[in-house]
Amino acid sequence: MTLVGLIVLLVVAFVVGALGELIGGVKVPGGILGSIVVGFIGAWIGGALFHFGPVVGGIQVVPAIIGGAIFAFALRLILKATRRRTVA
C-alpha cells in the first residue's frame, strides 16, 4: 500500500465513522481517532452483512456507513448502561 492509499483509507474511515456516529446518535471519545476506529469497525461489520455500493480506498462505503451506525448505536447502549448514576 502506498502512502497516498493509506491517506485515502484513513480519510474514508474518518468520514464513514463520523457519519456512523451521526446516525447512531453518539459522540465517540477520542475525536478524529475515535471516528477512524468507528469507521474501520463499521466497515468490518457492514462488509460482513452487505455487499453493495461503491468502493473507495478499499472500503465499501454504504455498508460501512450502516455498520458504523450499528456499532455507534451499540456503543451508545453500552456507555449508557455502564454510566454511574449520581444522586444530587
C-alpha distances in whole Angstrom, upper triangle without the diagonal:
4,7,8,6,7,10,11,10,12,15,15,16,18,20,20,22,24,25,26,28,30,31,31,33,32,31,28,29,26,25,22,20,23,22,18,19,21,19,17,20,21,18,19,23,23,20,23,26,25,23,24,23,20,16,14,11,11,14,17,19,23,23,20,23,26,24,24,28,29,27,28,32,32,31,34,36,35,35,39,40,39,41,44,47,49,53,54
4,5,5,6,9,10,11,12,14,15,16,18,20,21,22,24,26,27,28,30,31,32,34,33,31,29,29,26,25,22,21,23,22,19,20,23,20,18,22,23,20,21,25,25,23,26,28,27,25,25,24,21,17,15,11,13,16,19,20,24,25,22,24,27,26,25,29,30,29,30,33,34,32,35,38,37,37,40,42,41,42,45,48,50,53,55
4,5,5,6,9,10,11,12,14,15,16,18,20,21,22,24,25,27,29,30,31,33,31,29,27,27,24,23,19,18,21,20,17,19,22,19,18,21,23,20,22,25,25,24,27,29,28,27,27,25,22,18,15,12,14,16,20,21,24,25,22,24,27,26,25,28,30,28,28,32,33,31,34,36,36,35,38,40,39,40,43,46,48,51,52
4,5,5,6,9,10,11,12,14,15,17,18,20,21,23,24,26,27,29,30,31,30,28,26,27,24,22,19,18,21,20,17,19,21,18,18,21,22,20,22,25,24,23,26,28,27,25,25,22,19,16,13,10,13,15,18,18,22,23,21,22,26,25,24,27,29,27,28,31,32,31,33,36,36,35,38,40,40,40,44,46,48,51,52
4,5,5,6,9,10,11,12,14,15,16,18,20,21,22,24,26,27,28,30,29,27,25,26,23,22,19,18,20,19,15,17,19,16,15,19,19,16,18,22,21,19,22,25,23,22,21,20,16,13,10,7,9,12,15,16,19,20,18,20,23,22,21,25,26,25,26,29,30,29,31,34,34,34,37,38,38,39,42,45,47,50,51
4,5,5,6,9,10,10,12,14,15,16,18,20,21,22,24,26,26,28,27,25,23,23,20,19,16,15,17,16,12,14,17,14,13,17,18,15,17,20,20,19,22,24,24,22,22,21,18,15,12,8,10,12,16,16,20,20,17,19,22,21,20,23,25,23,24,27,28,26,29,32,31,31,34,36,35,36,39,42,44,47,48
4,5,5,6,9,10,10,12,14,15,16,18,20,21,22,24,25,27,25,23,21,22,19,17,14,13,16,15,12,14,17,14,14,17,18,16,18,22,21,20,24,26,25,24,23,21,18,15,12,9,12,13,16,16,20,20,17,19,22,21,19,23,25,23,23,27,28,26,28,31,31,30,33,36,35,35,39,41,43,46,47
4,5,5,6,8,10,11,12,14,15,17,18,20,21,22,24,25,25,23,22,23,20,18,15,15,17,15,12,15,16,13,13,17,17,14,17,20,19,18,22,23,22,21,20,17,14,12,8,6,9,10,13,13,16,18,15,16,20,19,18,21,23,22,22,26,27,26,28,31,31,30,33,35,35,36,39,41,43,47,48
4,6,5,6,9,10,10,12,14,15,16,18,20,21,22,24,23,21,20,21,19,17,14,13,15,13,10,12,13,10,9,13,13,11,13,16,16,15,18,20,19,18,18,16,14,11,8,5,7,8,11,11,15,15,12,14,17,16,15,19,20,19,20,23,24,23,25,28,28,28,31,33,32,33,37,39,41,45,46
4,5,5,6,9,10,10,12,14,15,16,18,20,20,22,20,19,17,18,15,14,10,10,12,10,7,10,11,9,9,13,13,12,14,17,17,17,20,22,21,21,21,19,17,14,11,9,11,10,14,13,16,17,13,14,18,17,15,18,20,18,18,22,23,21,23,26,26,25,28,30,30,30,34,36,38,42,43
4,5,5,6,9,10,11,12,14,15,16,18,20,21,20,18,17,18,16,14,10,11,13,10,8,12,12,10,11,14,14,13,16,18,18,18,21,22,21,21,20,18,15,13,10,9,12,11,13,12,15,16,13,14,17,17,15,17,20,19,18,22,23,22,23,27,27,26,29,31,31,31,35,37,39,42,43
4,5,5,6,8,10,11,12,14,15,16,18,20,19,18,17,19,17,15,12,13,14,10,8,11,11,8,9,13,12,10,13,15,14,14,18,19,18,17,16,14,12,10,7,7,9,8,10,8,11,13,10,10,14,14,12,15,17,17,17,20,21,21,22,25,26,26,28,30,30,31,35,37,39,42,43
4,6,5,6,8,10,10,12,14,15,16,18,17,16,14,16,14,13,10,10,10,8,5,8,8,4,6,9,9,8,11,13,13,13,16,18,17,17,17,15,14,12,10,9,10,8,10,9,12,12,9,9,13,12,10,13,15,14,14,17,18,17,19,22,22,22,25,27,27,28,31,34,36,39,40
4,5,5,6,9,10,10,12,14,15,16,15,13,12,14,12,10,7,8,9,5,4,8,8,6,8,11,11,11,14,16,15,16,19,20,20,20,20,18,17,15,12,12,14,12,14,11,14,15,11,11,14,13,11,13,16,14,13,17,18,17,18,22,22,21,24,26,26,26,30,32,34,37,38
4,5,5,6,8,10,11,12,14,15,15,14,14,16,15,12,10,11,11,8,8,11,10,7,11,13,11,11,15,16,15,16,19,20,19,19,18,16,14,14,11,12,14,11,12,10,12,13,10,9,13,13,10,12,15,15,14,17,19,18,19,22,23,22,25,27,28,28,31,33,35,38,39
4,6,5,6,9,10,11,12,14,14,14,13,16,15,14,11,12,12,8,8,10,8,5,8,10,8,8,12,12,11,13,16,16,15,16,15,13,13,12,11,12,13,9,10,7,9,10,6,5,9,9,7,9,12,12,11,14,16,16,17,20,21,21,23,25,26,26,30,32,34,38,38
4,5,5,6,9,10,10,12,11,10,9,12,12,11,9,10,8,5,6,7,5,4,8,9,7,9,12,12,12,14,17,17,17,18,18,17,16,15,14,14,15,12,13,11,12,12,8,7,10,9,6,8,11,10,9,12,14,13,14,17,18,17,20,22,22,23,27,29,31,34,35
4,5,5,6,9,10,11,10,9,9,12,12,10,8,10,9,6,8,10,8,7,11,12,11,12,16,16,15,17,20,20,20,21,20,18,18,18,16,16,18,15,15,12,13,14,11,9,12,12,8,9,13,12,10,13,15,14,14,18,19,18,20,23,23,23,26,28,30,33,34
4,5,5,6,8,10,11,11,12,15,15,13,12,14,12,9,11,13,10,9,12,13,10,12,15,15,13,16,19,18,17,19,18,16,16,16,15,17,18,14,14,11,11,12,10,6,9,10,8,7,11,12,10,12,15,15,15,18,19,19,20,23,24,24,28,29,31,34,35
4,5,5,6,8,9,10,10,14,15,14,13,14,11,9,10,11,7,7,11,10,8,10,13,12,11,14,16,16,16,18,17,16,17,17,16,17,18,14,14,11,11,11,8,5,7,7,4,4,8,8,6,9,11,11,12,15,16,16,18,20,21,22,25,27,29,33,34
4,6,5,6,5,6,7,11,12,11,12,13,10,8,11,11,8,9,13,12,10,13,16,14,14,18,19,19,19,21,21,20,20,20,19,20,21,17,17,15,14,14,12,9,10,11,7,6,9,9,6,8,11,10,10,13,14,14,15,18,19,19,22,24,26,29,30
4,6,5,7,8,10,13,15,13,14,16,13,10,14,15,11,12,16,15,13,16,18,17,16,20,21,20,20,22,22,20,21,21,20,21,22,19,18,15,14,15,13,10,11,13,10,8,11,12,9,10,13,13,12,15,17,16,17,20,21,21,24,25,27,30,31
4,5,8,10,12,16,18,16,17,18,15,13,15,16,12,13,16,15,12,15,17,15,14,18,19,18,18,20,19,18,19,20,20,22,22,19,17,14,13,13,12,9,9,11,9,6,9,10,8,8,12,12,11,14,16,16,17,20,21,21,25,26,28,31,32
4,6,9,10,14,16,16,16,17,14,12,15,15,11,12,15,14,11,15,16,14,14,18,19,17,18,21,21,20,22,22,22,23,23,19,19,16,15,14,13,10,9,10,8,5,7,8,5,5,8,9,8,10,13,13,13,16,18,18,22,23,25,28,29
4,7,10,13,16,15,16,18,14,13,16,16,13,15,18,16,14,18,20,18,18,21,22,21,22,24,24,23,25,25,25,26,26,22,22,19,18,18,16,13,13,14,11,8,10,11,7,7,10,10,7,10,13,12,12,15,17,16,20,20,23,25,26
4,6,9,12,12,14,15,11,11,14,14,11,14,16,15,14,18,19,18,18,22,23,22,23,26,26,25,26,26,25,25,26,22,22,20,19,19,17,14,14,14,11,9,11,10,6,7,10,8,6,9,11,10,10,14,15,14,17,19,21,24,25
4,6,9,8,11,12,9,9,12,13,11,13,16,15,15,18,20,19,20,23,24,24,25,27,27,26,26,26,24,24,25,22,23,20,20,20,17,15,16,16,12,11,14,12,8,10,12,10,9,12,13,11,12,16,16,15,18,20,21,24,25
4,6,7,9,9,6,7,10,9,8,11,13,13,13,16,18,17,18,21,22,23,24,26,26,26,26,25,23,23,24,21,22,20,20,20,16,15,16,15,11,12,13,10,8,10,11,8,9,12,12,10,13,15,15,14,18,20,22,25,26
4,6,9,9,6,8,11,10,10,14,15,15,16,19,20,20,21,24,25,26,27,29,30,29,28,27,25,25,25,23,24,23,23,23,20,18,20,18,15,15,17,14,11,14,14,11,11,14,13,11,14,16,15,14,17,20,21,25,25
4,6,6,4,8,9,9,10,13,14,15,16,18,20,20,22,24,25,26,28,29,30,28,28,26,24,23,24,22,24,22,24,23,20,19,21,19,16,17,18,15,13,17,17,14,15,18,17,14,17,20,18,18,20,23,24,28,29
4,6,5,6,9,10,11,12,15,16,16,18,20,21,22,24,26,27,27,29,29,27,26,25,22,21,23,21,23,21,22,22,19,18,20,19,15,16,19,16,14,17,18,15,16,19,19,16,19,22,21,20,23,25,26,29,30
4,5,5,6,9,10,10,12,14,15,16,18,20,20,22,24,25,26,27,26,25,23,22,19,18,20,18,20,18,20,21,17,16,19,18,14,16,19,16,14,18,19,17,18,21,21,19,22,24,23,23,26,28,30,33,33
4,5,5,6,9,10,11,12,14,15,17,18,19,21,23,24,25,26,26,25,24,22,19,18,19,17,20,19,21,20,17,17,19,17,14,16,18,15,14,18,18,16,17,21,20,18,21,24,22,22,25,28,30,33,34
4,5,5,6,9,10,11,12,14,15,16,18,20,21,22,23,25,25,24,24,22,20,19,20,18,20,18,19,19,15,15,17,15,12,14,15,12,11,14,15,12,14,17,16,15,18,20,19,19,22,25,27,30,31
4,5,5,6,9,10,10,12,14,15,16,18,20,21,21,22,22,21,20,19,17,16,17,15,17,15,16,16,12,12,14,13,9,11,14,11,10,13,15,12,14,17,17,16,19,21,21,21,24,27,29,32,33
4,5,5,6,9,10,10,12,14,15,16,18,20,20,21,21,20,19,17,15,14,14,12,15,14,16,16,12,12,15,13,10,13,15,12,12,16,17,15,17,20,19,19,22,24,23,24,27,30,32,35,36
4,5,5,6,8,10,11,12,14,15,17,18,19,21,22,21,20,18,17,15,16,13,16,15,17,16,12,13,15,12,9,13,13,10,11,14,14,12,15,18,17,16,20,21,21,22,25,28,30,34,35
4,6,5,6,8,10,10,12,14,15,16,17,19,20,19,19,18,17,16,16,13,14,13,14,13,10,10,11,9,6,9,10,7,7,11,11,10,12,15,15,15,18,19,19,20,24,26,29,32,34
4,6,5,6,9,10,10,12,14,15,15,16,17,16,16,14,13,12,12,9,11,10,11,11,7,8,10,8,6,9,11,9,10,13,14,13,15,18,18,18,21,23,23,24,28,30,32,36,37
4,5,5,6,9,10,10,12,14,15,16,17,17,16,14,13,12,11,9,11,11,13,11,8,10,12,9,8,12,13,10,12,15,15,14,17,20,19,20,23,24,24,25,29,31,34,38,39
4,5,5,6,8,10,11,12,14,16,17,18,18,16,16,15,14,11,12,13,14,11,8,10,11,7,7,10,10,7,10,13,12,12,15,17,16,17,20,21,21,23,26,29,32,35,37
4,5,5,6,8,10,10,11,13,15,15,15,14,14,15,13,10,10,10,10,8,5,7,7,4,4,7,7,6,8,11,11,12,14,16,16,18,20,21,22,24,27,30,32,36,37
4,6,5,6,8,10,10,11,12,12,13,11,11,11,10,6,7,8,9,7,4,7,8,6,7,10,11,10,12,15,15,15,18,20,20,21,24,25,26,27,31,33,36,40,41
4,6,5,6,9,10,11,14,15,15,13,14,14,11,9,10,11,12,9,7,10,11,7,9,12,11,10,13,15,15,15,19,20,19,21,24,25,25,27,31,33,36,40,42
4,5,5,6,9,11,13,15,16,15,16,17,14,11,11,12,12,8,7,10,8,5,8,10,8,8,11,13,12,14,16,17,17,19,22,22,23,25,29,31,34,38,40
4,5,5,6,8,10,11,13,12,14,15,13,10,8,9,8,4,5,7,6,4,7,9,9,10,13,14,14,16,18,19,20,22,24,25,26,28,31,33,37,40,42
4,5,5,6,9,11,12,11,13,14,11,8,7,9,9,6,7,10,10,8,11,13,12,13,16,17,17,19,21,22,23,25,27,28,29,31,34,37,40,43,45
4,6,8,11,14,15,15,17,17,14,12,11,13,12,9,10,13,11,9,12,14,13,13,16,17,17,19,21,22,22,24,26,27,28,30,34,36,39,43,45
4,7,10,13,15,15,18,19,16,13,11,13,11,8,10,12,9,8,12,13,11,13,16,16,16,18,21,21,22,24,26,26,28,30,34,35,39,42,44
4,6,9,12,13,16,17,15,12,9,11,9,6,9,11,9,9,13,14,13,15,18,18,18,21,23,23,24,27,28,29,30,32,36,38,41,44,46
4,7,10,10,14,15,13,11,8,10,9,7,10,12,12,12,15,16,16,18,20,21,22,24,26,27,28,30,31,32,34,36,39,41,44,47,49
4,7,9,12,15,13,11,7,9,7,7,10,12,12,13,15,17,17,19,21,22,23,25,27,28,29,31,32,34,35,37,41,42,45,48,50
4,7,10,13,12,10,6,6,6,7,10,11,11,13,15,16,18,19,21,22,24,25,27,28,30,31,33,34,36,37,41,42,45,48,49
4,6,10,10,8,6,6,7,9,10,12,13,15,16,18,19,21,22,24,25,26,28,30,31,32,34,36,37,38,42,43,46,49,50
4,7,6,5,4,6,9,10,10,12,14,15,16,18,20,20,22,24,25,26,28,30,30,31,34,35,36,37,41,43,46,49,50
4,5,5,7,7,10,12,11,12,15,16,16,18,20,20,21,24,25,25,27,30,30,31,33,35,36,37,40,42,45,48,49
4,6,8,9,13,14,12,14,17,17,16,19,21,21,22,25,26,25,28,30,30,31,33,35,35,36,40,42,45,48,49
4,7,9,12,12,11,14,16,15,16,19,20,20,21,24,25,25,27,29,29,30,33,34,35,36,40,42,45,48,50
4,6,9,9,7,10,12,12,12,15,16,16,18,21,21,22,24,26,26,27,30,31,32,33,37,39,42,45,46
4,6,6,6,9,10,11,12,14,15,16,18,20,21,22,24,26,26,28,30,31,32,34,37,39,42,45,47
4,6,5,6,9,10,10,12,14,15,16,18,20,21,22,24,25,26,28,30,31,32,36,38,40,43,45
4,5,5,6,9,10,11,13,14,15,17,19,20,21,23,24,26,27,29,30,31,35,37,40,43,44
4,5,5,6,8,10,10,12,14,15,16,18,20,21,22,24,26,27,28,30,34,35,38,41,43
4,5,5,6,8,10,10,12,14,15,16,18,20,21,22,24,25,26,28,32,34,36,40,41
4,5,5,6,9,10,10,12,14,15,16,18,20,21,22,24,25,26,30,32,34,38,39
4,5,5,6,9,10,11,12,14,15,17,18,20,21,23,24,26,29,31,34,37,38
4,5,5,6,9,10,11,12,14,15,16,18,20,21,22,24,28,30,33,36,38
4,5,5,6,8,10,10,12,14,15,16,18,20,21,22,26,28,30,34,35
4,5,5,6,8,10,10,12,14,15,16,18,20,21,25,26,29,32,33
4,6,5,6,9,10,11,12,14,15,17,19,20,24,25,28,31,33
4,5,5,6,9,10,10,12,14,15,16,18,22,24,27,30,32
4,5,5,6,9,10,10,12,14,15,16,20,22,24,28,29
4,5,5,6,9,10,11,12,14,15,19,20,23,26,28
4,5,5,6,9,10,11,12,14,18,20,23,26,28
4,5,5,6,8,10,11,12,16,18,21,24,26
4,5,5,6,9,10,10,14,16,19,22,24
4,6,5,6,9,10,13,15,18,21,23
4,5,5,6,9,12,14,18,21,23
4,5,5,6,10,12,15,18,21
4,6,5,9,10,13,16,18
4,6,8,10,13,16,19
4,6,9,12,16,19
4,6,9,13,15
4,6,10,13
4,7,10
4,6
4
